[in-house]
Structures are given as structure tokens and as C-alpha cells.
């Protein structure tokens, strides 16, 4: 299923790159940077104005817009457990459900949770209830009702840190192991937009294929895979020899990419070149808790891998 991930903005400065501009006719140019890049170049106006034709697939409820806030009134459901998750099984959503299943596998009964589907393809993230707990309208979001005042959390990296500290698992307390783990967690948060919003958008979802952005983001994506491959040549897991929230954050993105599961781009990116990433990915994906977490809030793919909502452990049995 195609997951709509917001495109990253890239900046091409004619002053910083040795470009030769060759006019072919009025309003059309070809940009040459060692080779042919693209035609029909776009000249930005002095002030950008949002127009419906900029997002032809958009609707008032689901489409990208340059404003934040709720688009319709709808309260969020609440289950019986203190931890209430509102999410979908995109790579960012899988991070949190994997973490919760790993905590349960460790025997933390207080990590039991209800997982409610927020279908981002239907615009559920723009409901008044969801916006109340995440003004950024992105999944996942978590509410912890075990605190004196219900605590809303958003951004997957923030949620992982919160759960790790709440239960004392998967994030070392001593240095330098803690710093190493947080370094790699921050690496994923900062790097994935180039993979998803950059490469994934232009390779799989853009209305037309353009060589320049695909080349640019394919190069960066392969560089990131090489960063991981070189790190994993030295360590069993991402941040050392212990499984951590860094692995949970990186595997749904780069593990899935190396497995050929993202954007149907495995052959294009020659993902089999990254043997250390493959070794690590197979080990992480083989974990029972990872397999359970990857099914939660999924409504596409093989039926046995789907679970729209999760309210107790038996739902996954």
C-alpha cells in the first residue's frame, strides 16, 4: 500500500552550483550539471500562494495544506488500559508498537495498551481529538493516563525515550552507552525525512518522475545505508552489543528498506550490497515482539499480518 509521506523540500541554488542555464524557449530551460537534468524548470514567484491545483489529489479532509489545526470535530476513543496509542503501522508507528510489545515480553504488565487506528489516508489525524494531543497532526501519539494528569506525547522518538525511562528498559542509564543510543536515535529522526519525504516521495509518489530529485535522494539514501553498514560491521546492534530503542527506531525504516519492503526500490538501490545491515535486519525482524508490534494498526498486505486495533495480547494470538 502506498503511504503518503510529506515530501522534503530541496533547495537548488544557481549561485552555489556550477550550472549552465540554456533557454530553449520562453518559460522553459534545461539545467546542465555535468549531464541533462530536467526540462520545464519552475521559476518561483516572489511570494508563494497555495492553490488547489498544487495538490490535485487533496481533499478538504485529507490533503496537504499550509495551515495547522483540526478540520472536523471528533473525539478520540479510549480503552481500559492506562496507555492509549493512536497510530498506524507506517515505519514511525511501528517503532512504538514494537517498543510496547518488547516491554510486555520483558514482563512489564503496566505496558499493556490499547492501539486505535488513525488512518492517515482518510484524514483521521486532523480530527479535533487527535489535534488536541498532537497539534502537528502526525502519527503516532500516545496518552498515558497513569499519571496524575493524563500526559500526551507525540513524535515517535520522544515516545520511545519516555517509555524507556518509564520502564527502565532499552535505554542505558550509564555513559557512554546512553549517549551512543541517543546519538543513533537522533540520527534516525534526522535522516529518515531524506529517505521517506525525499527518496520515497520522488521515486514512488510524485506525479511525474524527475531525474534530479531521484538521483539526489537515491545518493543520500545509499549514503545512509552505508553509514549503517559500516557501524554494524563493528557492533551487533546499532548502538553497541545490546538491543535498544535505536534499533527499534531504525529497523522499520532502514531494515524494511534493505528487505526491499519500502517503495519497491530494493533493486534500484542495490540493497543487497549492505551485508551488515542485512544481518542485523534479520536478527531484529526475527524477534517475536517485533513481529507482533509490526502487525498492530495495519490494514493492508496479507491478512495474517493485519490488526487494525489492539486492545489485549490475545488480539495478536
N, C-alpha and C positions, 0 to 999 in steps of 0.2 A: 504494500500500500504506500502511496506517496504521502509523506508527511510534509506539510507546509512549514518550512523553516525560513524565518525572515532573512533576506539577503544582506550580506555585509556590504558596506559602501566602500568602493575603492577609488583612490584618487590618482589620476594620471595628470601630472604637471608637465606641460610642454616646456617649461623653463628648466626642469631638473633632469629631463631625459633627452638624449640626443635624437630627437625625432625630426624627420623631414616631412613637411606637410605639402602635399601635392593636390591642388584643386583639380577636380575632374569636371565639375560643373557647379553652378550655384547651389549652395546648401549641401553639397556632397564633397567629401575629401577622403583620401586614403592616408592612413598613418603608417609610416615605414619605420621599423625599428629592427634593422637587420634583415627583415623579411616582411611580407604582406601581413598586416594585422586585421584590419577591418575597414569596411566602407560605410558610407552613410553616417558619418560621425555626427554627434549631437553637440550643439553649441548651447550651453546652459544660459537661460535668461538671467538678467540682473537679480531677479527675485523669483524663487521657486514658488509656484502656486499649485496646490493639489487639485487635480481634476479627475473625474470618474474614469476617463479613458487611460489614466496612468495605471489603474488596476482593473482591467476589464473583467477579471474573474470575481471581483469583490461584490459583496452584498452589504447592506447596512448592518447586518448582524455579524458576519464572519470576516469581511475583508479588512486588509490593512488600511489604517487611517493615521494621519499625523496628529491625532489627539488621543488622550487617555481617558479613562473613566468608564462607568457602566453604560451599556447600550440598552439594557432591558432589566426589568425587576424580576428577580428570582432568588429565593433563599437557598442556601446550601443544605443538603440533608445532613443528619447527624446520627451516628450509630451508638452502640453501647460502650465502646472502648474509649479510654482517655485520648488515644492518638487517632485523629481523624485526618486521613490523607485524601487530597483532591488532585487527581493526576491522570495521566495517560501514558501508555508504555512506549513513549519516544525514548531515545537514549537518556535524556535528562530525567524522565520519570522513572526509568528502570533503576537508576542509581539508588533512589530512596527505597523502593520496594525490595531491592536486593539487600540493602542495609537492614531493613526491618526483619526480613526473613533470616538473615545471618544472626541477628540478635536473638531471635526466637530459638534458633538452632543452638545457641550458646546457653539456653535455659532462662533467658530473661522474659518471664511471663508478662511483665509490665510493658513489654514491647508489642503486645497484641494490638491490632489496629483494624480500623475499617478503611477500605480504599474505595472511594467513589470516583467513577469515571467522569472526567472533564473532557469532553470531545472537542478538541480544538478545531476540527474540521467543520463543526456545527456552530462554533462561536460561543461555547459554554463558558469560556474564560472571560467573557465580557458581561456576565451576569452581575447584578448588584451584590449578591452574596460573595462571589469569588473576588470581585474587585475590593470588597471590604477587607479581605485577608491578604490580598496581593494587589496593590494598586498598579503593578506592572503588567497584570493580565497574562502571566506566563505560568505554565505548569512546571514543576509540582508546587503545591502549597500544603502545609501541614499545620494543624491546630492541636496543641497539647492542652487538654482540659484537666490534667492532673495538678496544674499549678493553681495558686490562689485566684488568679485572674487568667482566663484562657489566653494562651500565648500563640500568636500566629507567626509562622515562619515561611519565608519564601526564598527562592534561589537554592538550587539543589546543593551547591557547596556549603551554604550556610546550614541547611538541614542536616547534612552529613556530619558536620562538626558538632552541631547541637546534640544529635543522637549519640555520637561517640563520647562526648563529655558527660551526657546524662547517664549513660550506662557503663562508662569506663571501658569501652571496647574499641579496637581497631584504630586507635589514635594513641601512639605512645605518649607517656607523660614526661619522660626524661629526654634530655638533649644528648646527641644531635638528632636522634631518631624522630622526635616530634617535628623539628624543623624540616627534615627531609620529607616527611609525609605531607606537611602543609605546602612545601615547595611544589611538589608534584600535583597536589590538588589544585593549587593556583595555576599551575601550568595548563592543566586540562581546561579550567574555566576560561583562561585567556586564549587558548589555542583552538578550541572547538568551533568558535564562530568562523574561523577561516575554512574549516572542514565543512561545516553544515551550511552556514549562510553564504560562504564563498564558493567552494568547490561544488557542494551538493546542489546549491541553487542554480548555478550557471550550467552545470553538466546535466542535471536531471529535470529541472523545473522551469527554467527560463522560457519565455515564449519562443525565442529563437536561439540557436547555437551560435556563439561568437568565440572565435579562436583566442583572442587576447585574454578575456577573463578566465576561460577554461585553462589555458596554459599557465596563467599566473597562479591560480589557486591549486591546480594539479601539482605544480612545482612546490608550493608551500606545504601541501598535504603530504607529499612524499618526503619532504624535509622533516616534517614532524614524525612520520613513521620511522625515519632513520634515527632521529633523536631517541625514540623509544627503543629501537632495536639495539643501539649502542649501550643504552642504560641497562637493558635486560641481558646483555652479554656479561654484565658484571654482577647482577643480583637476580635472585629467584623471582621476587616480586618487584613492583615498580620502585618502591622507596626503600628496599632492603630485602631481608630474607623472611619478613613476616607480611602476611596479607593485611591490607589496611584499607581505609577509606579512599586512598589514592587509587588503588586497583578498582574499587567499586565505581569510581568516577570515570576512569579512563576506559575500562573494558566495554561498556555499552556503546561507546563511540569508536575507539580505535581497534578494539578486539573485533567488533562487528564488521568494521571496515576491512580488516585483514582476513576475515572469514568470507568476504565477498557478499555480505548481507546489506550493505548500505549503497544505495544509488545504482546498483547493478554495475559497479565500477571496478570490480576486482581485477579483471583482465586489463582494463585500461590503465590502472595504476600499478600493475605488476606486483600485487600484494604478496605473492609467494616469495619475493626476494627477501622478506623480513622474517627470517627463520626464528630469531629470538622472540619476536612479537608473537609468532605463531605458537611457539612452545608455551609461552605464558598464557596466551589466549585460551588454549586448550585446557590448561590447568584450571583457570578461573571458570570457564564455561562448564566444566565438569562438576563443580561444586553443587550439591543438591540445593542449597539455599539460593544460589544464583539462578538455577533453573526455575525454582519456584517464583522468585521475585520477577523474573523476566516475563512471566505469564500474566501478571496482575495488571488490570486495566488495559488489556489488549483485546481488540475486537476484529483483527484481521489475521490472515495466514491460516495455517492448519488449525482445525477446530480444537484439537487436543492441546494447542498452545494458547488458547484464548481463555480469559477470565475477565469479564467486563467489570465486575465488582468483587471485592473480597471482604468478608466480614468475620471469618474464623478460619482456623487452619484446615478444617475439613473441606473447605471450598476448593482447596488445591489437591486434595487426595483423589 
